[in-house]
Amino acid sequence: MYDNCFGSNGRNGCNILTVHKCQQDKCSFYKSTQELEEDRKKAYLLLAALPPDMQRYISDKYYNGKMPWAKSKCSV
């Protein structure tokens, strides 16, 4: 089991996928919590570079009107 996977539930299961047992090295979704945070920062940088009207559209559709990328000072 990958205990450092961001999706691990600690009981050889997964909180992200609908599988009953961790697929370990066969899982294409495996990512450490550090990798998850780095990927999130990269995505926020891309979102912050968009025009304001596009940012508002995305925040309304996917983030309940919040813009977490606007308040984070991301650097990767």
Contacts in CASP RR format, 6 or more apart in sequence:
PFRMAT RR
TARGET T0000
AUTHOR 0000-0000-0000
METHOD contacts of the structure
MODEL  1
MYDNCFGSNGRNGCNILTVHKCQQDKCSFYKSTQELEEDRKKAYLLLAAL
PPDMQRYISDKYYNGKMPWAKSKCSV
1 8 0 8 1.000
1 10 0 8 1.000
1 12 0 8 1.000
1 13 0 8 1.000
1 22 0 8 1.000
1 24 0 8 1.000
2 8 0 8 1.000
2 22 0 8 1.000
2 24 0 8 1.000
2 27 0 8 1.000
2 30 0 8 1.000
3 10 0 8 1.000
4 32 0 8 1.000
4 33 0 8 1.000
5 14 0 8 1.000
5 22 0 8 1.000
5 27 0 8 1.000
5 30 0 8 1.000
5 31 0 8 1.000
5 32 0 8 1.000
6 16 0 8 1.000
6 31 0 8 1.000
6 32 0 8 1.000
6 33 0 8 1.000
6 35 0 8 1.000
6 36 0 8 1.000
7 14 0 8 1.000
7 15 0 8 1.000
7 16 0 8 1.000
7 29 0 8 1.000
8 14 0 8 1.000
8 15 0 8 1.000
8 22 0 8 1.000
9 15 0 8 1.000
12 21 0 8 1.000
12 22 0 8 1.000
13 19 0 8 1.000
13 20 0 8 1.000
13 21 0 8 1.000
13 22 0 8 1.000
14 22 0 8 1.000
14 23 0 8 1.000
14 27 0 8 1.000
14 29 0 8 1.000
16 29 0 8 1.000
17 23 0 8 1.000
17 27 0 8 1.000
17 29 0 8 1.000
24 30 0 8 1.000
31 39 0 8 1.000
38 76 0 8 1.000
41 72 0 8 1.000
41 74 0 8 1.000
41 75 0 8 1.000
41 76 0 8 1.000
42 74 0 8 1.000
42 76 0 8 1.000
43 69 0 8 1.000
44 68 0 8 1.000
44 69 0 8 1.000
44 72 0 8 1.000
44 74 0 8 1.000
45 69 0 8 1.000
45 74 0 8 1.000
45 76 0 8 1.000
47 55 0 8 1.000
47 58 0 8 1.000
47 67 0 8 1.000
47 69 0 8 1.000
48 55 0 8 1.000
48 69 0 8 1.000
48 70 0 8 1.000
48 74 0 8 1.000
50 58 0 8 1.000
55 67 0 8 1.000
55 69 0 8 1.000
55 70 0 8 1.000
56 65 0 8 1.000
59 65 0 8 1.000
59 66 0 8 1.000
59 67 0 8 1.000
END
